[in-house]
Amino acid sequence: MAGSSEVILHGGKMEIMQGKRQQRGLTFLGLLVTAVVLALVGVLLAQAVPTYIEYTLVKKAVQKASTGSTVTEVRGLFDRAAQIDRIESVSGRDLEVVKQGERVVVSFAYQREIHLLGPAYLLLKYSGSSR
């Protein structure tokens, strides 16, 4: 009933409330802004997640390559693993191979850029080692 009023007893006092109650919720504009923000985050994640998956593959390949005993062998092992896993960001010649005591430690570092809009880019830096 539009325009109706109701009487409420509150702590012994009588208050009269006019017909319309305050509505709660999201306005259409708020919903639209939320949808746009979620869509942009989704697009960004869709581009960033594959770079992280590649990073995990690089770490796995570096662990395999660290079983080699010479620099050439380590790089060859990594390149074979990279070819199987389709790793494109790092090659065997990009690895830093160091011998610490009896262990071979293989390190890597690289960057991936994701184009956002115009001159804006998201720079992701990845690094790791076989320790």
Secondary structure, 3 states (H helix, E strand, C coil): CCCCEEEEEECCEEEEEECCCCCCCCCHHHHHHHHHHHHHHHHHHHHHHHHHHHHHHHHHHHHHHCCCCCHHHHHHHHHHHHHHHCCCCCCHHHCEEEEECCEEEEEEEEEEEEEEECCEEEEEEEEEECC
